[in-house]
Amino acid sequence: MVLWQNFRWLWIINFQIFTALTTASTGVRCANELPKITDTMKNLPMQKPSIRPVALLAALLSSPAMAPAASLFSSGFDSSTGLTVLGSADTSSQFGYDYSADGIPSAPNGSGTTGLRLEANNGDVTASAEQIVVVTSTAITASVYTVSVDAWVNAVGPFPGGGAGSTEFGGIVIGHDGSTVGRNGGSLLYTGEGGSGRDYRLYKDTGEQFIASLQYDVLSNNNSGAEFSAAFPGLVPPTVQGDATVTNNGVGGFQWMTLNALVNQTAGTATFSMTSAASGNTVSIGTLDAGVGSSFATSGGAGVAFADLFSSVSGNPALSFGVFDNLEVTSVPEPSSAVLLGLGALGLIRRRR
């Protein structure tokens, strides 16, 4: 029993240390985490911690060896500087677009109301699939990095069903080769009105990954799935858009979504999640794994995507678009060998009376 209790407490400490180190790696000082770990150590069913292990822990968590994360790229999309636009024939991009004209509030991770507007399949009457991506012109090559962006997917009503040609997708892209039109590398796409049987999709290049691949963290990738309907509320479009109907629960449109990707090139994985500014809830979509099924690139351009994956034309092109703001790409430094050795020593210091 004592052995089990020791393992249990050590697991708790390890989890708290991991949280503190992760906090440090994102550039935020982890001093607030130290009291939590110290309190846990004081409650161990073993010898009470001396000042030495606590001091060692404090030194580790404040050490220069845990350098803050480094910004690799940042853009509010007011211009195309440092970005490459790759779109099929019937797509368009507009940098510095003032989305407040559409009744859209300021994005959650910035200030102001200008960003990037993308459209697909809105310029002609040709019924064909169209897609566009905007990615960093310089490849992201860090061993571990994160990508985040604020995204708003608009759609034509009435809802909940949506109007003609209403189903379009917005999303986030990593590992793009910088030359392929549309999706490439790894990506997460989602619909604005829940009009697809699979509203939240992971892709390796243009190959959709399905639930059966076991790369998803959700049981269903339809908006009616329990995870989505509980996390994302049904919403009414902005008043100026002239539609008072309401989307279904679980729909990702008509709200700011912060899309996140955590890429580990050594492991060959990319983990995607999204957070609703309307509800504050986060859903982890899943992890693309190069070792499962087909492989995909994790090094390359990072950015955003917008697509109409169906042979349809919007019944009201003025309301069918995606808006993106506050793209951030950040390296995630791994703990140095000194930190890892120190954590090992901290474990050895603990001994039972």
C-alpha positions as CSV (number, residue, x, y, z in Angstrom):
1,M,0.0,0.0,0.0
2,V,2.8,2.4,0.9
3,L,4.5,1.6,-2.4
4,W,1.3,2.4,-4.3
5,Q,0.8,5.7,-2.4
6,N,4.4,6.7,-3.2
7,F,3.8,6.0,-6.9
8,R,0.5,7.9,-6.9
9,W,2.0,11.0,-5.3
10,L,5.1,11.0,-7.5
11,W,2.7,10.8,-10.5
12,I,0.9,13.9,-9.3
13,I,4.2,15.7,-8.8
14,N,5.3,14.7,-12.3
15,F,2.1,16.0,-13.8
16,Q,2.4,19.4,-12.0
17,I,6.1,19.7,-13.0
18,F,5.0,18.9,-16.6
19,T,2.4,21.7,-16.4
20,A,5.0,24.1,-15.0
21,L,7.5,23.3,-17.7
22,T,4.9,23.6,-20.5
23,T,3.9,26.9,-19.1
24,A,7.5,28.0,-19.1
25,S,8.0,26.8,-22.7
26,T,5.2,29.1,-23.9
27,G,7.0,32.1,-22.6
28,V,5.1,32.6,-19.3
29,R,7.0,32.4,-16.0
30,C,6.0,29.4,-14.0
31,A,6.5,30.9,-10.5
32,N,2.8,30.4,-9.8
33,E,3.2,26.6,-10.3
34,L,6.0,26.3,-7.7
35,P,3.7,26.7,-4.6
36,K,1.4,24.0,-5.9
37,I,4.2,21.5,-6.3
38,T,5.7,22.4,-3.0
39,D,2.4,22.0,-1.2
40,T,2.0,18.6,-2.8
41,M,5.5,17.6,-1.7
42,K,4.7,18.6,1.9
43,N,1.7,16.3,1.9
44,L,3.7,13.2,0.7
45,P,3.3,10.2,3.0
46,M,7.1,10.1,3.2
47,Q,9.8,12.3,4.7
48,K,8.9,16.0,4.5
49,P,10.9,17.8,1.8
50,S,13.9,19.6,3.0
51,I,14.8,23.0,1.6
52,R,17.2,21.4,-0.8
53,P,14.7,19.7,-3.2
54,V,12.4,22.6,-3.1
55,A,15.3,25.0,-3.9
56,L,16.4,22.7,-6.6
57,L,12.9,22.6,-8.1
58,A,12.7,26.4,-8.0
59,A,16.1,26.7,-9.7
60,L,15.0,24.3,-12.4
61,L,11.8,26.0,-13.2
62,S,13.4,29.5,-13.3
63,S,16.5,28.3,-15.1
64,P,17.6,29.9,-18.4
65,A,17.8,26.3,-19.6
66,M,14.0,26.6,-19.9
67,A,14.1,29.5,-22.4
68,P,10.8,31.1,-23.5
69,A,9.2,30.0,-26.7
70,A,10.3,31.9,-29.8
71,S,8.0,33.6,-32.2
72,L,8.6,32.2,-35.7
73,F,5.9,34.2,-37.5
74,S,3.1,36.6,-36.7
75,S,0.5,38.3,-38.8
76,G,-2.7,40.1,-38.4
77,F,-3.3,39.7,-42.2
78,D,-3.3,43.4,-42.8
79,S,-0.9,42.7,-45.6
80,S,0.5,39.7,-47.5
81,T,4.0,40.3,-46.2
82,G,5.7,36.9,-45.6
83,L,2.7,35.0,-46.9
84,T,2.0,33.0,-50.1
85,V,-1.5,32.8,-51.6
86,L,-2.3,29.6,-53.5
87,G,-5.9,29.3,-54.8
88,S,-7.8,27.6,-57.6
89,A,-9.5,29.6,-60.4
90,D,-12.7,30.7,-58.6
91,T,-11.2,31.9,-55.3
92,S,-10.3,35.3,-53.9
93,S,-8.3,36.8,-51.0
94,Q,-8.5,40.3,-49.4
95,F,-5.9,41.4,-46.9
96,G,-6.7,44.2,-44.4
97,Y,-10.5,43.5,-44.8
98,D,-12.6,45.3,-42.2
99,Y,-14.9,42.5,-41.1
100,S,-16.9,44.8,-38.8
101,A,-18.9,45.7,-42.0
102,D,-20.4,42.2,-41.7
103,G,-21.2,42.7,-38.0
104,I,-18.3,40.5,-36.9
105,P,-16.7,41.6,-33.6
106,S,-13.0,41.9,-33.0
107,A,-11.1,38.5,-32.9
108,P,-10.3,37.2,-29.5
109,N,-6.5,37.2,-29.8
110,G,-5.9,40.7,-31.1
111,S,-7.3,44.2,-31.4
112,G,-9.1,45.9,-34.2
113,T,-11.4,44.5,-36.9
114,T,-9.2,44.0,-39.9
115,G,-8.0,40.6,-41.2
116,L,-8.1,38.3,-44.2
117,R,-11.2,37.5,-46.1
118,L,-11.2,34.4,-48.3
119,E,-13.9,33.2,-50.7
120,A,-14.3,30.0,-52.8
121,N,-16.7,29.3,-55.6
122,N,-18.3,32.8,-55.5
123,G,-17.2,34.5,-58.7
124,D,-19.0,32.5,-61.4
125,V,-21.7,30.0,-62.1
126,T,-19.4,27.1,-62.8
127,A,-20.3,24.2,-60.5
128,S,-16.9,22.8,-59.3
129,A,-14.9,22.4,-56.1
130,E,-12.6,25.3,-55.2
131,Q,-10.0,25.9,-52.5
132,I,-7.5,28.5,-51.4
133,V,-4.7,28.5,-48.8
134,V,-2.6,31.4,-47.4
135,V,0.6,30.0,-45.8
136,T,4.0,31.4,-44.6
137,S,6.4,31.9,-47.4
138,T,9.2,30.5,-45.3
139,A,9.0,26.9,-44.2
140,I,8.6,26.2,-40.5
141,T,11.3,23.7,-39.6
142,A,11.4,23.8,-35.8
143,S,11.4,20.4,-34.1
144,V,8.3,21.3,-32.1
145,Y,6.1,24.2,-32.8
146,T,2.5,25.6,-32.5
147,V,0.3,27.3,-34.9
148,S,-2.8,29.3,-33.8
149,V,-5.2,31.5,-35.7
150,D,-8.6,33.1,-35.1
151,A,-11.2,31.9,-37.7
152,W,-14.8,32.9,-38.5
153,V,-16.7,30.9,-41.1
154,N,-19.8,32.7,-42.5
155,A,-22.6,31.0,-44.5
156,V,-25.8,31.7,-46.3
157,G,-29.1,30.9,-44.6
158,P,-31.8,30.3,-43.6
159,F,-30.7,28.0,-40.8
160,P,-30.5,25.4,-39.5
161,G,-30.4,23.8,-42.9
162,G,-28.6,26.6,-44.8
163,G,-29.4,28.0,-48.2
164,A,-28.2,27.0,-51.6
165,G,-24.5,26.2,-51.8
166,S,-24.1,27.1,-48.1
167,T,-21.6,24.4,-47.1
168,E,-18.0,25.7,-47.2
169,F,-15.0,25.0,-45.0
170,G,-12.5,27.1,-43.1
171,G,-9.4,25.7,-41.4
172,I,-5.7,25.6,-40.5
173,V,-2.8,24.1,-42.4
174,I,0.7,22.9,-41.5
175,G,3.5,21.4,-43.5
176,H,2.5,23.0,-46.8
177,D,5.0,22.7,-49.6
178,G,4.5,26.3,-50.7
179,S,3.5,25.5,-54.3
180,T,0.4,23.2,-54.2
181,V,-2.9,24.9,-54.8
182,G,-5.1,24.3,-51.8
183,R,-4.6,21.6,-49.1
184,N,-1.2,20.1,-48.6
185,G,0.6,18.7,-45.5
186,G,-1.7,18.4,-42.6
187,S,-5.0,20.3,-42.1
188,L,-8.2,20.7,-40.1
189,L,-11.3,21.9,-41.9
190,Y,-14.7,22.6,-40.5
191,T,-18.1,23.8,-41.9
192,G,-19.9,27.0,-41.1
193,E,-23.4,25.6,-40.9
194,G,-23.2,21.9,-40.3
195,G,-24.3,20.9,-43.7
196,S,-21.9,18.0,-44.2
197,G,-22.1,14.5,-42.8
198,R,-18.5,15.1,-41.5
199,D,-18.3,18.7,-40.4
200,Y,-14.9,18.5,-38.7
201,R,-12.3,16.9,-40.9
202,L,-8.6,16.1,-40.7
203,Y,-6.6,15.8,-43.9
204,K,-3.2,14.5,-44.9
205,D,-2.6,16.4,-48.2
206,T,-5.9,16.0,-50.0
207,G,-6.7,12.6,-48.3
208,E,-9.5,12.9,-45.7
209,Q,-8.8,10.9,-42.6
210,F,-11.8,9.1,-41.2
211,I,-12.9,8.2,-37.7
212,A,-12.0,4.6,-38.3
213,S,-8.3,5.6,-38.6
214,L,-8.3,6.2,-34.8
215,Q,-6.6,9.6,-35.3
216,Y,-9.6,11.5,-33.9
217,D,-10.3,12.4,-30.3
218,V,-14.0,12.6,-30.9
219,L,-16.5,9.8,-31.4
220,S,-18.2,11.5,-34.3
221,N,-16.9,14.3,-36.5
222,N,-20.4,15.5,-37.4
223,N,-21.8,18.6,-35.7
224,S,-24.4,16.5,-34.0
225,G,-21.7,14.6,-32.1
226,A,-21.9,14.8,-28.3
227,E,-18.6,16.6,-28.0
228,F,-19.5,19.4,-30.4
229,S,-23.1,19.9,-29.5
230,A,-22.2,20.3,-25.9
231,A,-19.3,22.7,-26.6
232,F,-20.5,24.9,-29.4
233,P,-23.9,26.7,-29.1
234,G,-26.3,27.4,-31.9
235,L,-26.0,31.0,-32.9
236,V,-27.8,33.7,-34.9
237,P,-25.8,35.5,-37.7
238,P,-24.9,39.1,-37.0
239,T,-27.9,41.4,-37.2
240,V,-26.5,43.4,-40.2
241,Q,-26.6,40.2,-42.3
242,G,-30.4,40.2,-42.1
243,D,-31.0,36.6,-41.0
244,A,-32.6,35.9,-37.6
245,T,-32.6,32.1,-37.9
246,V,-30.4,29.9,-35.6
247,T,-27.8,27.3,-36.4
248,N,-27.8,23.9,-34.7
249,N,-25.8,23.3,-31.6
250,G,-22.4,21.9,-32.5
251,V,-22.0,24.1,-35.6
252,G,-18.7,26.0,-35.8
253,G,-19.9,29.0,-37.9
254,F,-20.9,32.5,-36.8
255,Q,-18.4,32.6,-34.0
256,W,-14.7,33.2,-33.6
257,M,-12.9,29.9,-33.3
258,T,-9.2,29.8,-32.3
259,L,-7.7,27.0,-34.3
260,N,-4.6,25.4,-32.8
261,A,-2.0,22.9,-34.1
262,L,0.8,21.4,-32.0
263,V,3.4,19.9,-34.4
264,N,6.1,17.4,-33.3
265,Q,8.4,16.7,-36.2
266,T,10.4,14.1,-34.4
267,A,7.2,12.1,-33.6
268,G,5.6,12.9,-37.0
269,T,2.4,14.2,-35.4
270,A,0.2,17.2,-35.6
271,T,-2.5,17.6,-32.9
272,F,-5.5,19.9,-33.7
273,S,-8.0,21.6,-31.4
274,M,-10.4,24.5,-31.5
275,T,-11.7,26.9,-28.9
276,S,-15.0,28.9,-29.3
277,A,-14.9,32.5,-28.2
278,A,-18.7,32.3,-27.8
279,S,-18.7,29.5,-25.2
280,G,-15.1,29.4,-24.1
281,N,-15.1,25.6,-24.7
282,T,-12.3,23.7,-26.4
283,V,-12.6,20.5,-28.4
284,S,-9.6,18.4,-29.2
285,I,-10.2,17.1,-32.7
286,G,-7.4,14.6,-33.0
287,T,-3.8,13.9,-33.9
288,L,-2.6,13.2,-37.4
289,D,0.1,10.6,-37.2
290,A,2.6,10.0,-40.1
291,G,2.9,6.4,-38.8
292,V,-0.8,5.7,-39.3
293,G,-1.9,5.1,-42.9
294,S,-0.3,7.6,-45.3
295,S,2.5,9.9,-44.2
296,F,2.4,13.7,-44.5
297,A,4.8,16.6,-44.2
298,T,5.2,18.4,-40.8
299,S,7.8,20.8,-42.1
300,G,6.6,23.6,-44.4
301,G,4.3,26.5,-44.7
302,A,1.7,27.2,-41.9
303,G,-1.5,29.1,-42.3
304,V,-5.1,29.0,-43.2
305,A,-7.5,27.4,-45.7
306,F,-10.9,28.0,-47.1
307,A,-12.7,25.7,-49.5
308,D,-16.0,24.7,-51.2
309,L,-15.4,20.9,-51.5
310,F,-18.7,20.4,-53.4
311,S,-19.9,21.2,-56.9
312,S,-22.2,24.1,-55.8
313,V,-22.4,27.8,-56.0
314,S,-23.6,30.0,-53.1
315,G,-27.1,31.4,-53.3
316,N,-25.7,34.6,-51.8
317,P,-22.0,35.0,-52.4
318,A,-21.8,38.2,-50.2
319,L,-22.5,36.0,-47.1
320,S,-20.3,33.0,-48.1
321,F,-16.8,33.6,-46.8
322,G,-14.2,33.0,-44.2
323,V,-12.3,35.6,-42.1
324,F,-9.0,35.0,-40.4
325,D,-7.0,37.1,-37.9
326,N,-4.0,36.8,-35.6
327,L,-1.8,34.0,-37.1
328,E,0.9,33.0,-34.7
329,V,3.6,30.4,-35.2
330,T,5.8,29.7,-32.2
331,S,8.6,27.2,-31.5
332,V,8.3,25.1,-28.4
333,P,11.8,24.5,-26.9
334,E,12.4,21.1,-25.3
335,P,13.8,20.9,-21.8
336,S,17.6,20.9,-21.8
337,S,19.6,17.9,-20.6
338,A,20.4,19.8,-17.4
339,V,16.8,20.3,-16.6
340,L,16.0,16.6,-17.2
341,L,18.9,15.5,-15.0
342,G,17.8,17.9,-12.3
343,L,14.3,16.4,-12.3
344,G,15.8,13.0,-12.0
345,A,17.9,14.1,-9.1
346,L,14.8,15.6,-7.5
347,G,13.2,12.2,-7.5
348,L,16.2,10.6,-6.0
349,I,16.3,13.1,-3.1
350,R,12.9,11.9,-1.9
351,R,13.3,8.9,0.4
352,R,11.2,7.2,3.0
353,R,12.1,7.4,6.7
